[in-house]
Amino acid sequence: MTILIKNGKIYQNGTLIKKNIFIKQHKITKITNQNLKSDNVIDAKNKIIIPGLIDSHVHFREPGQTHKEDFFTGSMAAAAGGITTILDMPNTKPPTIDLQRLDEKRKLARKSIVNYGFHFGSTNNNIAEIQKVKDVASVKVYMDYTTGDLQIDNYNTLKKIFSSNKTISVHGENENIIKAIELIQYANNHIHFCHVSSKEELNYTMRKIKNKVSVEVCPHHLFLTVKDLNELANFGEMKPSLKTRDDQKALWEGIHNGKVDTIATDHAPHTKEEKNQLNYLFGVPGCETMLPLLLNALNEKKLTLKKIIQLCCENPIKIFKIKNKGFIKEGFDADLAIIDLDLEKKVKNGELFTKCKWSPFDGWKLKGWPVTTVVNGNIAFHNGKINNIVAKEVLYNE
C-alpha cells in the first residue's frame, strides 16, 4: 500500500517546510512538491508532520501483570500519543534477566501496533547472560528499590555489569548517581540516567564524562510537583517521587541549557484498585499525555518544536543506536506523527486507551494533540480510532 501525506508542513533539518510525503513499502520514498498517485491520501492541511516519538522507557507489564497493561493495549496508548517506537523495561514477572525470558517477551510483543525494543535486566548473578545478550537497547541497572525488586548494591557486581554492555541504563537516585558515574569512569561504554527528578540529581549528572552520560526526565516531574499530591494522593505516587517547584524549575532549565538529553514517559500503569490500596503501588501511566503536554507547553512558549523533536525523537535514536528512525528522510522508516497545534481538548480517563484507564492529568485542558500516527507506513491511529496493524522489533546500529 502507498500513502501520500499532503498539504502539511513537515519538520525536517530543524525547520518546517511545506512538502508532501510519499510512502511505499514501509519507507519514506519521496519528499516532494508533487501530488503523486497513491492508494491512500491523508490531507494534513493546517497540521504539522513530525517524526514519530521514541519512548525509551515504558513498562507494558507483560508477562505477569497483564491485568493492568499488555503490549497491545500499551501500544494503542502509545500510538494515540504520537509514539511510534517504545523500549520496554525488564522488571516484569518474571523479570527479563536471561535469554529465554527475552525470547519469550519478543514473542509476546508481536501484538504491539508500534515498534518495540527491550532493555535487559541485571541481577547479582546473571553476568553470563548479560555478556551473551544481543539486540537490546541497554542493560538496565536498578541501584534503588522500585517495582520488581531488582536492586543491586554490591559494588563489585555493579562494576562488572557496568563494563558488560555498550549502554547501561540506570535507576539511580541521589548519591547513587555519583556512584554510577564513578563506575563508568574507566569503562568503554555509555550510561543513561533514567527519570532524573531533582536539582541535586541533575547537578550530580554534570560530573559526567563527555559523551559517556545522558540524562532522561519524565513529564510527571516536569508538570507536577509534590504539592499536587494534596489532590492526587496515591495516584501521584511514583518512583522517583514528585519533587518541589525548585526541582521542577531546574529540570526545565536543564532542557533549555542542554543538560537534559531525552524526555520519556516511564509509563507505569497500575489499576485504580491497586492505587487505592493502603499499601499502594508506585507508578503512573503516561504514553497518551506526553506529547499533548509538550505541545501545550509549546503553545505557551515554554518550549520549541525543535527541542521537542531533539529530546523525543533524535536524541533517543542516537543514545540507543536505533536504525532508520527519528528523522523525516527519504529511505527512513515511515514512522510519523501528524499534530494539530490548534486542537484543544481535555484529558479524560474514560477516553484513554491504556488498560488502567486513568491519568494523573485527568481533567487538564491541553492545546496541541497528535491526530494521526503512522508506523512503518501503516496508519495506527487516526482521528481518535486505532487500527490493529503489525509493527516490528527495532534494529540497532553496531
Secondary structure, 3 states (H helix, E strand, C coil): CEEEEECCEEEECCEEEECEEEEECCEEEEEECCCCCCCEEEECCCCEEEECEEEEEECCCCCCCCCCCCHHHHHHHHHHCCEEEEEECCCCCCCCCCHHHHHHHHHHHHHCCCEEEEEEECCCCCHHHHHHCCCCCEEEEECCCCCCCCECCCHHHHHHHHCCCCEEEEECCCCHHHHHHHHHCCCCCEEEECCCCCHHHHHHHCCCCCCCEEEEECHHHHHCCHHHHHHHHHHHCCCCCCCCHHHHHHHHHHHHHCCCCEECCCECCCCHHHHHCCCCCCCCCCCCCHHHHHHHHHHCCCCCHHHHHHHHHHHHHHHHCECCCCCCCCCCECCEEEEEEEEEEECCHHHCCCCCCCCCCCCCEEEEEEEEEEECCEEEEECCEECCCCCCECCECC
